[in-house]
Amino acid sequence: MKTFFEHVEHIKGKPHHVRKRVAFAAATGVTAVIALVWLVGSVTSGMFAIQGSNFAESTGQQPVATTTEAGAGGTSGLAGAAAALPAASAPAHIEIVDATSSVPAKPVQQNVIPF
């Protein structure tokens, strides 16, 4: 049986296209072993397991109370969109909010670093 170094010396004597094929096969094999170790480690640690049936349960967040009882101000205790959250049993939806700023942007100053 040849040692690893004897096998490398034997491959060095082969034509270029054979050496490229051996190098590609070796790189593919090492990559496959690393991917297999990563996949087995991820599956056994439960990283791919579904924790809950909705996003709040899977991220560990508690449901948000949606009380909007307020006096003259409109909302109490919460500001902006957080106070207007729908009930937990409402269907999921995406709301696009135009977030253009009324304050003009500051001009960008370039820094010169002398060398």
N, CA, C and O atoms as a Tinker XYZ file with bonds, in Angstrom:
   460  protein
     1  N      0.845000   -1.175000    0.000000    73     2
     2  CA     0.000000    0.000000    0.000000    64     1     3
     3  C      0.886000    1.232000    0.000000    63     2     4     5
     4  O      1.869000    1.309000    0.738000    81     3
     5  N      0.520000    2.208000   -0.850000    73     3     6
     6  CA     1.292000    3.434000   -0.959000    64     5     7
     7  C      0.938000    4.387000    0.175000    63     6     8     9
     8  O     -0.194000    4.420000    0.657000    81     7
     9  N      1.936000    5.157000    0.586000    73     7    10
    10  CA     1.656000    6.213000    1.539000    64     9    11
    11  C      1.074000    7.405000    0.776000    63    10    12    13
    12  O      1.073000    7.434000   -0.455000    81    11
    13  N      0.588000    8.369000    1.521000    73    11    14
    14  CA    -0.011000    9.555000    0.902000    64    13    15
    15  C      1.023000   10.289000    0.042000    63    14    16    17
    16  O      0.720000   10.711000   -1.074000    81    15
    17  N      2.230000   10.437000    0.561000    73    15    18
    18  CA     3.263000   11.176000   -0.167000    64    17    19
    19  C      3.700000   10.441000   -1.423000    63    18    20    21
    20  O      3.999000   11.077000   -2.433000    81    19
    21  N      3.744000    9.121000   -1.383000    73    19    22
    22  CA     4.065000    8.342000   -2.583000    64    21    23
    23  C      2.968000    8.521000   -3.632000    63    22    24    25
    24  O      3.248000    8.616000   -4.827000    81    23
    25  N      1.711000    8.565000   -3.170000    73    23    26
    26  CA     0.596000    8.763000   -4.093000    64    25    27
    27  C      0.673000   10.158000   -4.737000    63    26    28    29
    28  O      0.405000   10.299000   -5.930000    81    27
    29  N      1.033000   11.180000   -3.962000    73    27    30
    30  CA     1.172000   12.532000   -4.503000    64    29    31
    31  C      2.288000   12.567000   -5.545000    63    30    32    33
    32  O      2.122000   13.173000   -6.603000    81    31
    33  N      3.412000   11.932000   -5.262000    73    31    34
    34  CA     4.511000   11.881000   -6.232000    64    33    35
    35  C      4.083000   11.155000   -7.501000    63    34    36    37
    36  O      4.482000   11.543000   -8.598000    81    35
    37  N      3.285000   10.118000   -7.365000    73    35    38
    38  CA     2.777000    9.387000   -8.531000    64    37    39
    39  C      1.847000   10.272000   -9.374000    63    38    40    41
    40  O      1.901000   10.239000  -10.603000    81    39
    41  N      1.003000   11.054000   -8.713000    73    39    42
    42  CA     0.079000   11.951000   -9.417000    64    41    43
    43  C      0.858000   13.070000  -10.113000    63    42    44    45
    44  O      0.458000   13.512000  -11.190000    81    43
    45  N      1.965000   13.535000   -9.517000    73    43    46
    46  CA     2.765000   14.599000  -10.131000    64    45    47
    47  C      3.333000   14.165000  -11.481000    63    46    48    49
    48  O      3.604000   15.006000  -12.337000    81    47
    49  N      3.511000   12.892000  -11.671000    73    47    50
    50  CA     4.035000   12.385000  -12.937000    64    49    51
    51  C      2.978000   12.234000  -14.017000    63    50    52    53
    52  O      3.317000   11.947000  -15.165000    81    51
    53  N      1.720000   12.418000  -13.684000    73    51    54
    54  CA     0.625000   12.280000  -14.648000    64    53    55
    55  C      0.490000   13.545000  -15.500000    63    54    56    57
    56  O      1.026000   14.592000  -15.137000    81    55
    57  N     -0.215000   13.457000  -16.617000    73    55    58
    58  CA    -0.460000   14.656000  -17.437000    64    57    59
    59  C     -1.311000   15.688000  -16.690000    63    58    60    61
    60  O     -1.967000   15.373000  -15.697000    81    59
    61  N     -1.284000   16.931000  -17.194000    73    59    62
    62  CA    -1.946000   18.055000  -16.523000    64    61    63
    63  C     -3.451000   17.822000  -16.353000    63    62    64    65
    64  O     -4.002000   18.111000  -15.290000    81    63
    65  N     -4.123000   17.301000  -17.392000    73    63    66
    66  CA    -5.575000   17.111000  -17.278000    64    65    67
    67  C     -5.939000   16.072000  -16.217000    63    66    68    69
    68  O     -7.013000   16.160000  -15.622000    81    67
    69  N     -5.092000   15.116000  -15.974000    73    67    70
    70  CA    -5.339000   14.114000  -14.942000    64    69    71
    71  C     -5.133000   14.752000  -13.562000    63    70    72    73
    72  O     -5.914000   14.506000  -12.642000    81    71
    73  N     -4.098000   15.559000  -13.420000    73    71    74
    74  CA    -3.848000   16.232000  -12.144000    64    73    75
    75  C     -4.996000   17.175000  -11.785000    63    74    76    77
    76  O     -5.399000   17.254000  -10.625000    81    75
    77  N     -5.523000   17.891000  -12.788000    73    75    78
    78  CA    -6.660000   18.780000  -12.529000    64    77    79
    79  C     -7.877000   17.987000  -12.081000    63    78    80    81
    80  O     -8.602000   18.425000  -11.188000    81    79
    81  N     -8.114000   16.831000  -12.685000    73    79    82
    82  CA    -9.249000   15.998000  -12.323000    64    81    83
    83  C     -9.100000   15.461000  -10.900000    63    82    84    85
    84  O    -10.078000   15.415000  -10.155000    81    83
    85  N     -7.902000   15.060000  -10.519000    73    83    86
    86  CA    -7.647000   14.567000   -9.164000    64    85    87
    87  C     -7.824000   15.700000   -8.156000    63    86    88    89
    88  O     -8.410000   15.484000   -7.095000    81    87
    89  N     -7.335000   16.897000   -8.461000    73    87    90
    90  CA    -7.471000   18.042000   -7.555000    64    89    91
    91  C     -8.940000   18.420000   -7.383000    63    90    92    93
    92  O     -9.379000   18.721000   -6.273000    81    91
    93  N     -9.696000   18.404000   -8.474000    73    91    94
    94  CA   -11.121000   18.728000   -8.379000    64    93    95
    95  C    -11.864000   17.684000   -7.555000    63    94    96    97
    96  O    -12.727000   18.032000   -6.749000    81    95
    97  N    -11.539000   16.415000   -7.746000    73    95    98
    98  CA   -12.192000   15.349000   -6.982000    64    97    99
    99  C    -11.844000   15.465000   -5.498000    63    98   100   101
   100  O    -12.703000   15.253000   -4.643000    81    99
   101  N    -10.598000   15.798000   -5.190000    73    99   102
   102  CA   -10.201000   15.938000   -3.784000    64   101   103
   103  C    -10.915000   17.124000   -3.140000    63   102   104   105
   104  O    -11.383000   17.020000   -2.007000    81   103
   105  N    -11.004000   18.257000   -3.857000    73   103   106
   106  CA   -11.691000   19.432000   -3.320000    64   105   107
   107  C    -13.175000   19.152000   -3.121000    63   106   108   109
   108  O    -13.759000   19.581000   -2.127000    81   107
   109  N    -13.782000   18.440000   -4.052000    73   107   110
   110  CA   -15.195000   18.085000   -3.915000    64   109   111
   111  C    -15.410000   17.156000   -2.722000    63   110   112   113
   112  O    -16.382000   17.313000   -1.982000    81   111
   113  N    -14.524000   16.205000   -2.533000    73   111   114
   114  CA   -14.650000   15.288000   -1.408000    64   113   115
   115  C    -14.500000   15.986000   -0.062000    63   114   116   117
   116  O    -15.260000   15.708000    0.865000    81   115
   117  N    -13.535000   16.884000    0.057000    73   115   118
   118  CA   -13.339000   17.615000    1.311000    64   117   119
   119  C    -14.547000   18.507000    1.583000    63   118   120   121
   120  O    -15.012000   18.590000    2.720000    81   119
   121  N    -15.059000   19.177000    0.546000    73   119   122
   122  CA   -16.241000   20.026000    0.707000    64   121   123
   123  C    -17.446000   19.200000    1.137000    63   122   124   125
   124  O    -18.218000   19.633000    1.993000    81   123
   125  N    -17.615000   18.023000    0.557000    73   123   126
   126  CA   -18.744000   17.167000    0.914000    64   125   127
   127  C    -18.639000   16.698000    2.368000    63   126   128   129
   128  O    -19.652000   16.626000    3.064000    81   127
   129  N    -17.445000   16.383000    2.827000    73   127   130
   130  CA   -17.265000   15.946000    4.216000    64   129   131
   131  C    -17.592000   17.088000    5.173000    63   130   132   133
   132  O    -18.269000   16.879000    6.179000    81   131
   133  N    -17.112000   18.301000    4.862000    73   131   134
   134  CA   -17.403000   19.457000    5.717000    64   133   135
   135  C    -18.900000   19.744000    5.737000    63   134   136   137
   136  O    -19.461000   20.007000    6.801000    81   135
   137  N    -19.553000   19.697000    4.581000    73   135   138
   138  CA   -20.997000   19.945000    4.517000    64   137   139
   139  C    -21.765000   18.873000    5.287000    63   138   140   141
   140  O    -22.755000   19.184000    5.949000    81   139
   141  N    -21.333000   17.644000    5.213000    73   139   142
   142  CA   -21.997000   16.563000    5.928000    64   141   143
   143  C    -21.861000   16.736000    7.438000    63   142   144   145
   144  O    -22.825000   16.534000    8.176000    81   143
   145  N    -20.670000   17.107000    7.898000    73   143   146
   146  CA   -20.464000   17.333000    9.332000    64   145   147
   147  C    -21.335000   18.498000    9.799000    63   146   148   149
   148  O    -21.951000   18.416000   10.861000    81   147
   149  N    -21.395000   19.593000    9.012000    73   147   150
   150  CA   -22.226000   20.739000    9.369000    64   149   151
   151  C    -23.710000   20.343000    9.417000    63   150   152   153
   152  O    -24.417000   20.710000   10.356000    81   151
   153  N    -24.176000   19.605000    8.420000    73   151   154
   154  CA   -25.584000   19.203000    8.367000    64   153   155
   155  C    -25.942000   18.298000    9.543000    63   154   156   157
   156  O    -26.982000   18.492000   10.172000    81   155
   157  N    -25.110000   17.327000    9.847000    73   155   158
   158  CA   -25.382000   16.425000   10.969000    64   157   159
   159  C    -25.387000   17.208000   12.281000    63   158   160   161
   160  O    -26.239000   16.978000   13.138000    81   159
   161  N    -24.440000   18.128000   12.438000    73   159   162
   162  CA   -24.403000   18.937000   13.654000    64   161   163
   163  C    -25.631000   19.826000   13.777000    63   162   164   165
   164  O    -26.161000   19.994000   14.876000    81   163
   165  N    -26.090000   20.392000   12.675000    73   163   166
   166  CA   -27.267000   21.258000   12.710000    64   165   167
   167  C    -28.545000   20.477000   13.008000    63   166   168   169
   168  O    -29.397000   20.934000   13.770000    81   167
   169  N    -28.670000   19.312000   12.410000    73   167   170
   170  CA   -29.878000   18.508000   12.628000    64   169   171
   171  C    -29.922000   17.972000   14.058000    63   170   172   173
   172  O    -30.986000   17.960000   14.678000    81   171
   173  N    -28.790000   17.532000   14.584000    73   171   174
   174  CA   -28.803000   16.984000   15.940000    64   173   175
   175  C    -28.987000   18.060000   17.002000    63   174   176   177
   176  O    -29.494000   17.769000   18.085000    81   175
   177  N    -28.584000   19.303000   16.713000    73   175   178
   178  CA   -28.762000   20.368000   17.695000    64   177   179
   179  C    -30.168000   20.958000   17.649000    63   178   180   181
   180  O    -30.530000   21.747000   18.521000    81   179
   181  N    -30.954000   20.594000   16.662000    73   179   182
   182  CA   -32.320000   21.077000   16.570000    64   181   183
   183  C    -32.436000   22.432000   15.897000    63   182   184   185
   184  O    -33.466000   23.093000   16.033000    81   183
   185  N    -31.415000   22.862000   15.179000    73   183   186
   186  CA   -31.450000   24.173000   14.538000    64   185   187
   187  C    -32.536000   24.245000   13.464000    63   186   188   189
   188  O    -33.095000   25.318000   13.236000    81   187
   189  N    -32.846000   23.140000   12.806000    73   187   190
   190  CA   -33.838000   23.138000   11.749000    64   189   191
   191  C    -35.240000   22.791000   12.251000    63   190   192   193
   192  O    -36.179000   22.732000   11.458000    81   191
   193  N    -35.393000   22.563000   13.546000    73   191   194
   194  CA   -36.689000   22.181000   14.085000    64   193   195
   195  C    -37.627000   23.385000   14.127000    63   194   196   197
   196  O    -37.196000   24.501000   14.417000    81   195
   197  N    -38.886000   23.164000   13.842000    73   195   198
   198  CA   -39.891000   24.220000   13.915000    64   197   199
   199  C    -40.352000   24.301000   15.365000    63   198   200   201
   200  O    -40.908000   23.344000   15.903000    81   199
   201  N    -40.115000   25.454000   15.994000    73   199   202
   202  CA   -40.399000   25.605000   17.412000    64   201   203
   203  C    -41.870000   25.866000   17.692000    63   202   204   205
   204  O    -42.413000   25.325000   18.655000    81   203
   205  N    -42.515000   26.667000   16.891000    73   203   206
   206  CA   -43.900000   27.026000   17.147000    64   205   207
   207  C    -44.678000   27.142000   15.850000    63   206   208   209
   208  O    -44.134000   26.963000   14.761000    81   207
   209  N    -45.937000   27.439000   15.986000    73   207   210
   210  CA   -46.763000   27.511000   14.796000    64   209   211
   211  C    -46.805000   28.906000   14.205000    63   210   212   213
   212  O    -47.278000   29.078000   13.081000    81   211
   213  N    -46.323000   29.914000   14.933000    73   211   214
   214  CA   -46.277000   31.243000   14.344000    64   213   215
   215  C    -44.959000   31.911000   14.700000    63   214   216   217
   216  O    -44.174000   31.371000   15.480000    81   215
   217  N    -44.715000   33.079000   14.131000    73   215   218
   218  CA   -43.431000   33.754000   14.294000    64   217   219
   219  C    -43.173000   34.147000   15.744000    63   218   220   221
   220  O    -42.054000   34.007000   16.237000    81   219
   221  N    -44.193000   34.634000   16.418000    73   219   222
   222  CA   -44.014000   35.067000   17.807000    64   221   223
   223  C    -43.603000   33.902000   18.698000    63   222   224   225
   224  O    -42.754000   34.069000   19.573000    81   223
   225  N    -44.184000   32.736000   18.495000    73   223   226
   226  CA   -43.813000   31.576000   19.305000    64   225   227
   227  C    -42.409000   31.087000   18.962000    63   226   228   229
   228  O    -41.658000   30.694000   19.854000    81   227
   229  N    -42.047000   31.106000   17.678000    73   227   230
   230  CA   -40.745000   30.592000   17.283000    64   229   231
   231  C    -39.616000   31.519000   17.686000    63   230   232   233
   232  O    -38.485000   31.060000   17.851000    81   231
   233  N    -39.883000   32.826000   17.853000    73   231   234
   234  CA   -38.844000   33.750000   18.292000    64   233   235
   235  C    -38.868000   33.958000   19.791000    63   234   236   237
   236  O    -37.997000   34.647000   20.321000    81   235
   237  N    -39.832000   33.390000   20.492000    73   235   238
   238  CA   -39.892000   33.495000   21.938000    64   237   239
   239  C    -40.504000   34.790000   22.434000    63   238   240   241
   240  O    -40.345000   35.131000   23.606000    81   239
   241  N    -41.202000   35.521000   21.575000    73   239   242
   242  CA   -41.817000   36.772000   21.994000    64   241   243
   243  C    -43.184000   36.502000   22.592000    63   242   244   245
   244  O    -43.878000   35.568000   22.190000    81   243
   245  N    -43.559000   37.314000   23.539000    73   243   246
   246  CA   -44.872000   37.211000   24.148000    64   245   247
   247  C    -45.863000   38.001000   23.306000    63   246   248   249
   248  O    -45.469000   38.980000   22.672000    81   247
   249  N    -47.124000   37.615000   23.276000    73   247   250
   250  CA   -48.103000   38.380000   22.527000    64   249   251
   251  C    -48.237000   39.792000   23.102000    63   250   252   253
   252  O    -48.165000   39.991000   24.315000    81   251
   253  N    -48.433000   40.761000   22.217000    73   251   254
   254  CA   -48.527000   42.156000   22.610000    64   253   255
   255  C    -49.990000   42.493000   22.885000    63   254   256   257
   256  O    -50.868000   42.176000   22.083000    81   255
   257  N    -50.245000   43.135000   24.019000    73   255   258
   258  CA   -51.608000   43.572000   24.331000    64   257   259
   259  C    -51.937000   44.763000   23.444000    63   258   260   261
   260  O    -51.108000   45.656000   23.269000    81   259
   261  N    -53.124000   44.781000   22.893000    73   259   262
   262  CA   -53.492000   45.829000   21.944000    64   261   263
   263  C    -54.572000   46.722000   22.524000    63   262   264   265
   264  O    -55.667000   46.835000   21.973000    81   263
   265  N    -54.255000   47.346000   23.629000    73   263   266
   266  CA   -55.220000   48.262000   24.214000    64   265   267
   267  C    -55.008000   49.648000   23.641000    63   266   268   269
   268  O    -53.884000   50.150000   23.616000    81   267
   269  N    -56.079000   50.266000   23.182000    73   267   270
   270  CA   -55.985000   51.617000   22.645000    64   269   271
   271  C    -56.939000   52.538000   23.389000    63   270   272   273
   272  O    -57.468000   53.496000   22.826000    81   271
   273  N    -57.149000   52.231000   24.667000    73   271   274
   274  CA   -57.989000   53.103000   25.468000    64   273   275
   275  C    -57.165000   54.319000   25.857000    63   274   276   277
   276  O    -56.094000   54.185000   26.449000    81   275
   277  N    -57.658000   55.495000   25.527000    73   275   278
   278  CA   -56.918000   56.704000   25.862000    64   277   279
   279  C    -57.875000   57.857000   26.014000    63   278   280   281
   280  O    -59.037000   57.799000   25.611000    81   279
   281  N    -57.357000   58.887000   26.598000    73   279   282
   282  CA   -58.163000   60.089000   26.753000    64   281   283
   283  C    -58.115000   60.910000   25.478000    63   282   284   285
   284  O    -58.473000   60.415000   24.409000    81   283
   285  N    -57.682000   62.149000   25.575000    73   283   286
   286  CA   -57.651000   63.040000   24.423000    64   285   287
   287  C    -56.502000   62.725000   23.484000    63   286   288   289
   288  O    -56.563000   63.086000   22.309000    81   287
   289  N    -55.452000   62.060000   23.962000    73   287   290
   290  CA   -54.275000   61.821000   23.135000    64   289   291
   291  C    -54.490000   60.780000   22.064000    63   290   292   293
   292  O    -53.848000   60.875000   21.018000    81   291
   293  N    -55.322000   59.820000   22.243000    73   291   294
   294  CA   -55.567000   58.800000   21.234000    64   293   295
   295  C    -55.011000   57.445000   21.625000    63   294   296   297
   296  O    -55.713000   56.443000   21.488000    81   295
   297  N    -53.772000   57.373000   22.109000    73   295   298
   298  CA   -53.200000   56.096000   22.541000    64   297   299
   299  C    -52.551000   56.307000   23.896000    63   298   300   301
   300  O    -52.164000   57.423000   24.243000    81   299
   301  N    -52.436000   55.249000   24.647000    73   299   302
   302  CA   -51.814000   55.380000   25.964000    64   301   303
   303  C    -50.658000   54.410000   26.088000    63   302   304   305
   304  O    -50.826000   53.204000   25.906000    81   303
   305  N    -49.499000   54.931000   26.394000    73   303   306
   306  CA   -48.362000   54.079000   26.676000    64   305   307
   307  C    -47.561000   53.641000   25.468000    63   306   308   309
   308  O    -46.358000   53.416000   25.606000    81   307
   309  N    -48.139000   53.511000   24.319000    73   307   310
   310  CA   -47.421000   53.054000   23.150000    64   309   311
   311  C    -47.436000   54.149000   22.093000    63   310   312   313
   312  O    -48.393000   54.919000   22.004000    81   311
   313  N    -46.397000   54.219000   21.306000    73   311   314
   314  CA   -46.311000   55.272000   20.302000    64   313   315
   315  C    -46.359000   54.685000   18.899000    63   314   316   317
   316  O    -45.906000   53.562000   18.674000    81   315
   317  N    -46.897000   55.431000   17.973000    73   315   318
   318  CA   -46.875000   55.075000   16.557000    64   317   319
   319  C    -47.678000   53.834000   16.242000    63   318   320   321
   320  O    -48.757000   53.617000   16.792000    81   319
   321  N    -47.135000   53.016000   15.341000    73   319   322
   322  CA   -47.833000   51.843000   14.847000    64   321   323
   323  C    -47.956000   50.742000   15.889000    63   322   324   325
   324  O    -48.812000   49.868000   15.754000    81   323
   325  N    -47.125000   50.761000   16.920000    73   323   326
   326  CA   -47.182000   49.711000   17.939000    64   325   327
   327  C    -48.511000   49.723000   18.678000    63   326   328   329
   328  O    -48.959000   48.676000   19.147000    81   327
   329  N    -49.147000   50.873000   18.791000    73   327   330
   330  CA   -50.417000   50.962000   19.497000    64   329   331
   331  C    -51.568000   50.448000   18.656000    63   330   332   333
   332  O    -52.633000   50.138000   19.191000    81   331
   333  N    -51.378000   50.353000   17.365000    73   331   334
   334  CA   -52.462000   49.961000   16.474000    64   333   335
   335  C    -52.325000   48.528000   15.990000    63   334   336   337
   336  O    -52.821000   48.192000   14.915000    81   335
   337  N    -51.655000   47.668000   16.770000    73   335   338
   338  CA   -51.503000   46.276000   16.369000    64   337   339
   339  C    -52.852000   45.579000   16.390000    63   338   340   341
   340  O    -53.642000   45.797000   17.309000    81   339
   341  N    -53.133000   44.740000   15.391000    73   339   342
   342  CA   -54.401000   44.014000   15.379000    64   341   343
   343  C    -54.400000   42.899000   16.418000    63   342   344   345
   344  O    -53.367000   42.588000   17.012000    81   343
   345  N    -55.533000   42.321000   16.623000    73   343   346
   346  CA   -55.657000   41.209000   17.564000    64   345   347
   347  C    -54.842000   40.025000   17.057000    63   346   348   349
   348  O    -54.582000   39.907000   15.859000    81   347
   349  N    -54.443000   39.154000   17.972000    73   347   350
   350  CA   -53.598000   38.018000   17.610000    64   349   351
   351  C    -54.297000   37.066000   16.655000    63   350   352   353
   352  O    -53.625000   36.350000   15.913000    81   351
   353  N    -55.626000   37.033000   16.650000    73   351   354
   354  CA   -56.343000   36.114000   15.768000    64   353   355
   355  C    -56.594000   36.715000   14.394000    63   354   356   357
   356  O    -57.163000   36.039000   13.537000    81   355
   357  N    -56.193000   37.952000   14.150000    73   355   358
   358  CA   -56.403000   38.585000   12.850000    64   357   359
   359  C    -55.456000   37.973000   11.827000    63   358   360   361
   360  O    -54.367000   37.528000   12.188000    81   359
   361  N    -55.853000   37.941000   10.546000    73   359   362
   362  CA   -54.965000   37.374000    9.527000    64   361   363
   363  C    -53.739000   38.270000    9.325000    63   362   364   365
   364  O    -53.802000   39.485000    9.512000    81   363
   365  N    -52.640000   37.652000    8.946000    73   363   366
   366  CA   -51.402000   38.389000    8.733000    64   365   367
   367  C    -51.515000   39.254000    7.487000    63   366   368   369
   368  O    -52.155000   38.870000    6.508000    81   367
   369  N    -50.890000   40.423000    7.531000    73   367   370
   370  CA   -50.887000   41.313000    6.376000    64   369   371
   371  C    -49.635000   42.176000    6.414000    63   370   372   373
   372  O    -48.977000   42.298000    7.448000    81   371
   373  N    -49.320000   42.768000    5.280000    73   371   374
   374  CA   -48.181000   43.666000    5.175000    64   373   375
   375  C    -48.709000   45.038000    4.823000    63   374   376   377
   376  O    -49.499000   45.191000    3.892000    81   375
   377  N    -48.271000   46.035000    5.571000    73   375   378
   378  CA   -48.682000   47.406000    5.307000    64   377   379
   379  C    -47.449000   48.208000    4.941000    63   378   380   381
   380  O    -46.482000   48.249000    5.702000    81   379
   381  N    -47.479000   48.850000    3.769000    73   379   382
   382  CA   -46.361000   49.644000    3.309000    64   381   383
   383  C    -46.592000   51.080000    3.727000    63   382   384   385
   384  O    -47.631000   51.662000    3.413000    81   383
   385  N    -45.632000   51.656000    4.433000    73   383   386
   386  CA   -45.741000   53.018000    4.941000    64   385   387
   387  C    -44.681000   53.867000    4.253000    63   386   388   389
   388  O    -43.501000   53.516000    4.256000    81   387
   389  N    -45.101000   54.983000    3.663000    73   387   390
   390  CA   -44.164000   55.886000    3.021000    64   389   391
   391  C    -43.353000   56.575000    4.110000    63   390   392   393
   392  O    -43.914000   57.254000    4.969000    81   391
   393  N    -42.045000   56.404000    4.077000    73   391   394
   394  CA   -41.199000   56.916000    5.142000    64   393   395
   395  C    -40.283000   58.030000    4.647000    63   394   396   397
   396  O    -39.130000   58.111000    5.071000    81   395
   397  N    -40.778000   58.889000    3.756000    73   395   398
   398  CA   -39.940000   59.990000    3.290000    64   397   399
   399  C    -39.753000   60.979000    4.424000    63   398   400   401
   400  O    -40.684000   61.242000    5.185000    81   399
   401  N    -38.577000   61.515000    4.536000    73   399   402
   402  CA   -38.236000   62.406000    5.627000    64   401   403
   403  C    -38.567000   63.843000    5.251000    63   402   404   405
   404  O    -38.351000   64.256000    4.112000    81   403
   405  N    -39.092000   64.607000    6.212000    73   403   406
   406  CA   -39.377000   66.013000    5.964000    64   405   407
   407  C    -38.150000   66.869000    6.237000    63   406   408   409
   408  O    -38.142000   68.056000    5.911000    81   407
   409  N    -37.115000   66.287000    6.829000    73   407   410
   410  CA   -35.887000   67.015000    7.116000    64   409   411
   411  C    -34.909000   66.760000    5.976000    63   410   412   413
   412  O    -34.651000   65.602000    5.646000    81   411
   413  N    -34.356000   67.808000    5.362000    73   411   414
   414  CA   -33.414000   67.570000    4.258000    64   413   415
   415  C    -32.152000   66.885000    4.763000    63   414   416   417
   416  O    -31.721000   67.099000    5.896000    81   415
   417  N    -31.579000   66.075000    3.919000    73   415   418
   418  CA   -30.381000   65.326000    4.291000    64   417   419
   419  C    -29.188000   66.256000    4.355000    63   418   420   421
   420  O    -29.098000   67.220000    3.596000    81   419
   421  N    -28.262000   65.960000    5.274000    73   419   422
   422  CA   -27.050000   66.761000    5.405000    64   421   423
   423  C    -26.127000   66.450000    4.237000    63   422   424   425
   424  O    -26.064000   65.304000    3.791000    81   423
   425  N    -25.404000   67.460000    3.730000    73   423   426
   426  CA   -24.451000   67.164000    2.652000    64   425   427
   427  C    -23.312000   66.290000    3.181000    63   426   428   429
   428  O    -22.862000   66.451000    4.315000    81   427
   429  N    -22.869000   65.385000    2.357000    73   427   430
   430  CA   -21.823000   64.453000    2.757000    64   429   431
   431  C    -20.473000   65.134000    2.591000    63   430   432   433
   432  O    -20.169000   65.668000    1.525000    81   431
   433  N    -19.673000   65.116000    3.634000    73   431   434
   434  CA   -18.335000   65.686000    3.567000    64   433   435
   435  C    -17.338000   64.547000    3.416000    63   434   436   437
   436  O    -17.356000   63.576000    4.172000    81   435
   437  N    -16.474000   64.690000    2.428000    73   435   438
   438  CA   -15.489000   63.653000    2.200000    64   437   439
   439  C    -14.280000   63.905000    3.102000    63   438   440   441
   440  O    -13.846000   65.044000    3.272000    81   439
   441  N    -13.761000   62.858000    3.658000    73   439   442
   442  CA   -12.573000   62.949000    4.497000    64   441   443
   443  C    -11.351000   62.606000    3.647000    63   442   444   445
   444  O    -11.367000   61.640000    2.884000    81   443
   445  N    -10.315000   63.391000    3.784000    73   443   446
   446  CA    -9.080000   63.141000    3.063000    64   445   447
   447  C     -8.058000   62.633000    4.079000    63   446   448   449
   448  O     -7.775000   63.292000    5.080000    81   447
   449  N     -7.523000   61.474000    3.806000    73   447   450
   450  CA    -6.538000   60.877000    4.695000    64   449   451
   451  C     -5.188000   60.938000    3.996000    63   450   452   453
   452  O     -4.962000   60.207000    3.032000    81   451
   453  N     -4.286000   61.799000    4.463000    73   451   454
   454  CA    -2.975000   61.888000    3.802000    64   453   455
   455  C     -2.105000   60.683000    4.157000    63   454   456   457
   456  O     -2.141000   60.181000    5.281000    81   455
   457  N     -1.345000   60.244000    3.204000    73   455   458
   458  CA    -0.423000   59.127000    3.423000    64   457   459
   459  C      0.995000   59.576000    3.250000    63   458   460
   460  O      1.919000   58.774000    3.394000    81   459
